[in-house]
């Protein structure tokens, strides 16, 4: 059993931010920190005081975390980035909002005395002497202190205050992991109520010392304990009143904390087996639990339920069968072909999740080069005459004047001359159409060549979809319906959204600017028209798309040929491809990293960096001189990937040295023993959820159990209706058990899981020294 916490974070937008640049604007981005550890950096939105990000993240973190902070920064190309303000949400605040925190939060000033981090190792004792008692405080060491100096470190020392007396440790130069091992004693009077305060400071020769954090202890509590030792988290100094810096703007956030107690795999086996049995039996199943689950999902939770079910069945090798069952259920209640899979049903949501989980790497291979080309060209593209802005296009190519300088006429007021003649509206529209035709043609060609690159399970799922739709609508007038069913997912719910928002599909690290966004939107519209098989309705919707008509018409033929080849996969070929892939460990993260190499010795030694392309799988970390594929390269993503693959490593060290052993000592803690125990603890629990994460079967089963528990009352009402229908002799005919028996089994499984949760010891957060610790407010 394990207790797991996760944060669903959506950074929506900001408004009324202060101007940090001389142009009267800012270039804002956000950094998200969990307990002062940076984990997320959004894209920069250039030249605006009201930025929109719309970025979503899922973070897995230890239940013992304290707070999550959102810093709004202003990016500067030549100087250090400016801090605009921050929003801090404590764990208690998030726990008080079971449905999540959602809304606008005012940015507050970033006070250096509140920006503390790290822990300090202390031993406190009440020592009995001849007639008096003394309070002994041993300051042993600290770790992960905030770097306050330009060299990336601090010069820390500790002040201990009690009963009007102050004592200080020695100063440890250039370290965020100091070791003191110094002891101080104070006279302790019977019944004393004054608190013991331990403060960490960064020593500065010229300017004032910087505050690094403090811990305040309740001395009466120490009387009872007699002795206390451990690592204590440094707290900010909130006793100072903040000065009003004026309006710093606001940040719109959606943050939801979820704590789950995940049982052992054996506890979830009955639930998993029952759901798998229903999927294997399909529409001929006894209880049709999947259909009942679909009936109980609301619009708000349907996407989450679909994703959890899809991942569960993907782990059981039944994703194709699960989706096939949903296809049949939706086809059974659809009478009009033009409404098929157009709603946000469980089938549509599950297929969206399936393509993102199983087809993201394929998407990057097909779409990545086209998206990169659009971003690099940055051309002005517009097809709608009402939106054409000629001034954005720039002048036509300059004409060279061959007349002698003496014969040239002094220029008068600037007019539309041969030297700088702006393009006409017709020229802009024609050039835009040519650009879009080029992009659309390149995309369709890449798609046509990608049949073999498409994952076998995706091809097999589209094959089932194609067959089911053709069986449901077999007439000649519905000849295109099976193709449109495939494109409704492939084009409308996968390719087009990725084109419009490439960062959300990990295709780019930055959002597109306004000009590039418009190009991407028009390209996505063209892809949608091709996916709709160029129907009259799609053509009439936006008549100004007519210049692309010939390319769209040709693309329909290409797309139909592609789909015909895509779904032409036999069972044996599917199994062979899946078997081949199962023997290969899928990469968790890959991309370029720079290896630092130091040449020579002494103060004049030179350094160089060598770029290598690394690939991290669940089995190994390897590198090569050239890349095997394109992907993002962010430090926090690499750290997150390394933590994921190390999570089940029984030999994982509890501590490590964040510095290097240079000369005769560690650069981080200055210890001279190379084999000395690490001075910082290993952080293995904060990870970012990515599309290529390994499946967590027990967690998905727990999430499904929690959902079923929430709709148990509705399911029991349905159970009573089915029993009444059976007694009246109107029960559905079919092999196996009566319809209500599947529900009866489900209720028993839920009861067993309830009991398992109640009798098993909850994986409570690791205990901290909160009995003595008093936070200063």
N, C-alpha and C positions, 0 to 999 in steps of 0.2 A: 504494500500500500504506500502511496505517496500523495502528498498534497501539492497541487500545482496551481500556480497563479498565472494569469495572462491578462494583458491589457489590449483592448481594441482601441486604436487611436486613429482619429480622423482630424487632420489639421485643415480646416476649411478655408478661412480667409482672415485678413486683418483690415482694420479701417482706422482712419484718422491718425496714422503714424506721423511722428515728427520728421521734418526734413533734415537729413544729415549731410547732404551734398550741397555744394555751392550752387547747383542748378535749381535748388528748391525742391528736390525730390530725394528718394532713397532707393536702394537696391536690396530689398529685404529678403531674408531667408530665416528659417527656424532651425534651432538645434534642440533636440530632446535629450534630457539626461535623466537617468534613473539612479538616485542616490549619488549624484555628481559624476556618474559615468556616462559619457556621450554615447548614444546608441543610434541616433537618427539625425540626418541633415537633409532638409528639404531642398528643392531646387530654388535658385535665386530668381525672383521676379523683378525685372529691371525697370527702373525709372517710374516708380509708383508709390503712393502713400496708402493705397487700398489694394494690397496684393491678394490674389486668389491662388491657392495651392491645390486644394481638393485632394490631398494625398492621404492614403490609408495605410496603416501598419498594424501588424499583430506581433506583440512582444510577449515572449515567455520569460518569466522572471521568478526569483525565489519568493515564497510567501513572507519572508522577513523584510522585504523592501520597505522603505519609509516614505518616499515621495517621488513624484515625477514632475520635472520642471521643463517649461517651454521657454526658450530664450529666442527673442526676435533680434536678429542682427542685421547690420547694414554692410554689405560687401564693398570693399574698397580695393582697387587694383594696385595702388601704389603704397598705401599705408595699412596699418592694422585695422581690421574690421571693427566698426563701432557697435556697442551694445545699446539697443534701443530700450529694452525692458524685458520683463519676464512674467510668467504665470506659473505659480507653484501649486500643485494639488497633492495633498498628503494622502496616505493610504486610508486614514480614517475618513477623510472627505469623500473619497471614492466609494468606500464601503457603505457610507450613508446614502448613496444613490444606487440602489440595486439595479435599476434600469439604465444606469450610466449617467455621467455628467454631460450635459449638452447645453450650449448657449455661449453667450459672449462673456469674456472675462477681461477686466481692465488690466493693462500692463502696469507693473510696478517698477520702481527704480531698483537697479541691481546694487545693493550695498555691499562693499567689500567685506564688512564684518559679518555678513550673513553667508558669504560664499566660502564656506568651510567644507573640508572633506577629511576623511581618514579616521583612524582609530589610535588610541593610546593604551598601552599595556601598563596597568597599575596593580600594586598589591597594598591593601590597607589592613592595618592590624591595631587592635587595642592591647597595649602591653602593660602588664601590671608591674609596678615597682614598689619600692619601700614607702608605703604611705600614699603614693600618688599613682595615677594611671596616665599613660602617654599614648598619643595617637601617632602611629608610625605610617608614613606614606612613602612607598618605594616607587619611584618613576623608572620603569625598566626600558621601554622602547616605544616607538610610534611607527606607523606605516601609512603610506599613501597620503601624506600631507600635501596641502595645496602648494604648488610652486609659485613663489612670490617674486623671485629675482629673474633678471633677464637671461641668466644661464640655464633656466629651466629647473631650478632647484630652490631650496630655501636654506637659511642658517638657523635652525630651530633651537629653542630652549624652552624650559617649562618654569612657570611661576606657580607656587602652591600657597594659597591664602587660607589662614584659619585664625580666628579669634584675634584679629588685628595684627598678626604677624605674617610676613611674606618671605619665602625662601625661593631661591632660583637654582636651576641646574646649570651645568656648563653649556656652552654653545657648540653645536656640531655643525661644522661648515659644509656647505654644498651637499645637502642630503634631504630627501623627503622620507627617508627611512632611518631615522637616527636611533642610536642606542646610548642610553645614559647609565643605567644601573646605579642610580643614586638614591639615597634614603634620607628622609627628613622626619624630625619628630617635633611634636607640639604637646604642650601640657593640656591634659584633658580633665576638665572639672565635672564633678558629678551633676547630672541633670542639664548639661550644656545643650543648647538648641541651635547654636550657630552652625551654618553649613560649611563644609570643606569645599573649596573651589580650586580646581586644577586647570590652568590656562596654558596653552601652547602659543608661542610667539615666534615670528621670524625676525632675527636681529639684523638691523641695518646700521651701517657706520655713519651715514650722513643724514638720511631722512628718518622719520619716525618708524618704530617697529610695527610690523604688520601682524594683525591678529589671525591666528590659525585655528582657533576653536577652544572650547572649554567643556569641562564636565563638573557638575555640581553634585555633591553627595550629602545625604541626610545622615548626620552623625548619630542621632539617637537610634537609627536603624542599625548602625554599625556596632553599637553597644550590645545588641542582641546577637549579631552574627559573629562578633569578635574578630573575624578575619574574612576578607573578600579579595579575590584576585581574578583578573580577566581583562579582556579587550573591551574598551568602552568607546562608543562612537562620539566623536567630537561634535559639539553643538554650537550653533551660531549665537552671537550676542545680540539679543533682541531688546536689551534694556535701553538702547539709544533711540530717541524719537527721530523718525525720518523727516527730512525736510521735504516740503511739497515741491516737486519738480514740474508741476503742471501736468497737462494731459499728455500721456505717452501713447494713447491709442488703445485699441482693444483687439482681442484675438478670439475668433470663434472656433470652439473645440467640441469634439464628441469623444469622450473617453469613458470606457466601460471596463470595470475590474471584474474578473471572474475567478473564483476560487473553486477548484474541483478536487475532491478526494478520489483518486483513482485506485481501485482495488486490483488484486492480482488477476491475471488473465483467466484463471479457472472460474472466477466468479461470474465473468461475462459470457462464458461459453454457452450456457443455455439460451441466452438472448440472441447471441450471434447465430447459433444453430437454427433457432426458430425462424429468424428473418431470412437466413440463407435457404431454408427449406421452402419458404413461401416464394422466393425468387425462382428457385429451380422448378417449382410446379407451375409458375407463370399464372396465366388467367384461369387455369384449371385448378388452382390451389383451393384448399378447403376454406380457409378463413379470409383470404385476400387482405392480409394485414396491410400490405403496401397501399392498397386502394383506400383503406380506412385511415391510414396515417396521412395520406394526401388530403382527405376530406377535413381533417382536423387542423391542418396548417393554415395559419393566417398569412396575410400578405407580408406582414412585418418579419415573420420568422421563417418564411418559406425558403429563402436563399440559404440560410444557415442550416436548416434541416436537410435540404438537398445536398449541400456540401458534405455534411457529416455522414449521411447515408452513402453517398458516392464513394467517399474515402474508405468507409467500412467494407463495401463490396469490392472495391478495387484491391484492397488487401487480401480478400478471400478469393480473388480471381473471378469474380462474378459481376464486374462492372458492366460488361456487355449484356449479360442476362437481365440485370436490374434495369438498365435503360430500355432494353427491348420490352420488358413488362410495362414500363411507363408509356412507351410508344403505343402499345396495344390498348392500354387504358384510355389514352387520349383519342386515338382513332375511333374507339368504340363510342365515344360521346360526341364526335364531330360529324356533322352532316354536310357542311359546306367546305369544299376544298380550299377556298381562298382564306379561311380562318384557321387553317391547320397550323399549330405551333406558334400562333401569333400572340397568345396570352402568356402571362407570367405564371404558367402552371408548374407543377413539380417536375414534369418532364423537361420543360424549357430550362428551368433553373439548374437541374441536375446535369443537363447536357452542357450548359455553360461552364459549370465547375469541372466537368470531365475534360473538356477541351483545354482549360487552363492547366489542369494537373498533368494530363497525358500528352498534350500537344504543344506546350509552350516552346520547347526546343525546336520543334518543326516550324512553328511560327517565326522564330528568330531567323531560321535559315532561309525561309521564303521572303519574308517581309523586311528583314533587317537592312539589306543593301539598298532597297528602294527608299526606306525612311532616311537612311544616312544621306542619300543623294539629295533628297528634298531639303534636308537641313543645311547641307553644304552649299547648295546653289542659292538659296534665299531669294528666289525670283518673286517678283510681284505677279500674282496670278488672280484673275477675276473674270468670271463669265457673266455675272449679273450686271447688265448695263446701268441699272440704278445705283450700283455701288462702285462703279469705276472711278478711280481718282487718278487723273492723268499726272498730277504733280508728284505722285509717288514713283512714277516710272523712271524719271530722269531724262536728260536730253538724248537726242539721237546722236549717232556718231558724228564727231566733229569733222567739218569739211576744211581742207587746207587751202588758204588763200595764197596764190602765187604772185600777186602784184607786188611791185617794189614798195619798200616801206614809205618812200617819199610820196607815192601816189595814193596811199591809203587815206580814207576819209576818217576824221576824228569821229568816234561813235557818239551818237546822240542817245536819247532815252532808249533803254533796252526794250526791244520788241521781238516778235517771233521771226528770227532771221535764219539764214541757212546755217549759221554757225551752231546755234542751239535751238533746233526745232523740236518741241515736245511731240511725242507720239500722239496720234489721234486716238479717239475711243475705239474706232474699228481696228486699228493696229494693235491696241492693247488686248482686245478680245481675241484677235487671231493668234497673237503670240501666246496668250494664256491657254487657248485651246491646243496649240501645238505642244506646249509643256505638259498639259494634263494627258494628252494622247500618248506622249512618250512614257510618262510614269505608268499609266494604266496598261499600256502594251508590255512594258517591262515586267509588271506584276503578273499579268496573265501568262506571260511566257515562263516566268519562274515557277508559277503554280503548275503549269502543264508538265514541267520537267520534274516535279517533286513527288510523283506517285510512289516511287520506291522509298523515298525518304520519310513518308508518312508512317507513323507507328502502326504496327499490325493491329493493335487493339482499337485504334481509331478507325482504321479502314474497315475492320469487321463490324464495328458499331454502325458506321454509315451504311454498310451492306444490309444489315438488319433493318435499318430505317427505310432504305430504298425499297426493299422487298415488301415490308409491311404496308407502306403507302401504296405501292403498285397493286397489292392484293385488295386494298380497301377501295381504291379508285381505278378500276381496270379499263374504263372506257377510253376511246380514242380522244375524246375531247379533254381528257385529263392526262394527256401524254406527258406534259411538262410537270405535273404535280410531284412525282417522286424526285425530280431534279430540284424543284423549288423547296421541297422539304429538307434536302441536304444543304442547299445554299442558305436556307433560313437560319441555320446554325453556323455553317462555315463562313459565310460572307456577312450576314447581318448581325450575328452575335459574337463573332470572333475576329475576323479580319478588319471589318469596318471600325469597331471600337478601338482596336489596337492602332489603326491608322490615325484616328482622331486624338487619342491620348497615348502616345508611345511610351511615355515615362511610366504610366501605370501598368504597362505590360513589359517593363524592364528592357525596352528597346533603346531608350535614351536616358541619360542621367539628368538632363535639364528639360524643363518645359519649353515648348515652342513659343517663339515670339508671335506677335499679332499677324505678321505677314506669312510666316510659315504655317501658323494654325489655319489660316484661310485656305492655303494650298492643300493642306491635309484634309480639311473638311470637304473641299470640292472633290478630291480624289476618293474619299470615303463615299460620297454620294454616287460617284460613277460606279464604284464597286457594288453598291446597293442596287443600282439599275441593272447591272449585269446579273447579280444574284436573283433579281426578280424576273429574269428571263426577258427583259426589255418589253414588259407588258404595256399596253396603251395607257393604263392608269398611271404607271410610273413615269411615262413620257409626258403626260399632260400635267403632272404635278408641278414641274418646274421647266417651263418651255425654254428658258434660256440655256438649258443643258444640251440643246439641239446640236451645237457644234461637235459634240462628242458622239453623236448618234452612230456614225459609221464604225468607230472603234468599239462602242458598246455592242452593236449588232454582231460584229466579228467576235467579240469576247464571249458572247452567249454560246456560239458554236464551240469555241475553245473550252469553255467551262463545262459544257455538256460532255464533250469528249473526255475531259479530265475526270469527271465524276464517273463516267462509264468505266474507265480504267481503274479508278480508285476503289469502286465497290466490287470489282472483279477479283476477289481474293477467296481462295478455297480454304476449307478448314485445315487441311494439311499444311498449306503455306503459312497460315496464321500461326499454327502451333510451332512450326519450325522457326519462324521469326521470333516468337516469344521465347522459345527455348534458347536461341542464340543471345537474345538480350539479357535473359536471366543469368547467363554465365558472366556477364560484364557488370562490374560495379559501377552504377551510374555516378557521374560527377556531382558532388555537392556544391562545389564552387570552382571556377577556373577563370584565369585572366592574367594580365601582366603584373609583375612585381619587380621592384628595383633592388638588386643585391648590392650592398655597400661593401666595397673592397678598399682596405687601407694598404698603401704601399710605403715601405721604408719605416724608419723609426726616428724619433726625435721631434722637435717642434716644427720642423720644416717638412714633415712627411706629407705626401700628397694622397688624395682620396679620389676614387672613381666609382661610378655606379654602372652596373651591368643589368640590362633589361632581359628578364627571362619570363616565360609563360608557364605558370603553375596550374596544376589540376589536382584538386582534393577530392578523393572518394572516401567511402566508409572503410576502405582497406589501406590506402596509402596516399602520400603526398609526393607528387612527381613533378618534374619540370622539363621543358624543352626550349630550344632556341627560337622556335617559331610557334605562333598560336595555332591551335586546332579549331578554335571557334571564337567568336566575338562575345564578350560579356562585360559587365561593369567591374570596376575596380575601386572599391571603397574599403577603407581600413576596418570599419565596424562590421561590414559584411564578411570579411575574411575572419575576423575574430569570432563572429557568430557561427560561421561554418566550422571552424576548428573546434569550438565548444560543442557543437552538435555531435560531431563524429567522436568526440572524447567523452561524451556523457556516460556511456556504459563501460568506460575503461576502468577496470578494477585497480590498475596500477597508477592511476592519476595522482600526481603529487598534491599535497595539501598546501604547499607554499613554493615560491620560486623567487629568483632574483631578477627584478625588472631591468637591472643594469648589466654591465659587462665586467669581467675580471681583467682589469688593465694594470699591468705592472705587478704590484704585490697586494692588491686589494680589490674588493668589489666597488664599483663606482656608485652604487645605490646606497649601501649602508656602511661602507668603509671597513668591512670586516676583512681580515687578512687570511682567513682560512678559505681556500677555494671550495672545500667540501662542506662549508657551513650551511646550515638550514636556511632556506629562502626567507627573505625579510618581508615579503608580501604574500598574502593569501591568494590561492588560485580561484579566479572568478569563472565558474563554469556554468552558471545558471541563467544569465541574461542572454537571450538569443532572439534574433529576428526571424519571423516566419517567412519562408520563401516558397516560391512555386515548386521548387525541386526538393523540398524537404522529404526525408524518409517518412513513411507513414507510421503513425502511432496508433496501433489497433486498439489498445486498451483505452486510450483517451477518447477516440471516436465512439467506442461502445459506451463509455460513461456519459458522453454528451447526448447520445441517443436515448439512453436510460433516463437522463434528467428531463429530456423533452417529453418522453412518454409518461413520466410521472406527472408532469404538468397537465397533460390532457387525459389523465386516467378517468376522471369523472365523465368526460364526454364519451370515451370509449365504453365505459360501463353502461351508459345510456343506450349506446348503439347495440351493445350486447343484449340488453333487455328487449330491444326492438326485434333483433334477430331471433331470439328465443320465442317471442310472441308469434313471429311469422312461422316458425317451425311448428309450434303447437297448433297453428291454424291450418297447417298443411300447405303453406305457400313457400316453403324454403326452396332455395335454388337447388337444382339437381346437378350432380357432379360426383366424380370419384372421391374417395377419401372420407374424411370426417365431415360432420355437419359444420356449417359456417361458423357457429358460435364457439366451436371447440378450439379453434386457433386463438380466439380472444381469451378463452378460459386459460389456455396455456400461457398466454402473455401475462395475464393478471397474476398467475402463480409465480412466473419469473420475476415480475416486479416486486412481489412480496418477499421473495428470497433475497433480492438485491437490497431491499430496504433493511432486512434483518442483518445482512452482511455489513452494511454501513453502520448500523447501530451498535453492533457488538464488537466491531474492529476498532482498535485505538486510532483515533484521528491523527493524521500526520500533522501535528501542531507545529507552528513555526519554531525554529530553534530558539531556545530560551536566551534572553539577554539579561543583563544586570539592571533590571528596571526597579528592583526592590529598593536600591539605594539611590538610583539616579533621579534627580529632579531637574526637569528642563526649565531653564531660566526664561521667563516671559517678560 
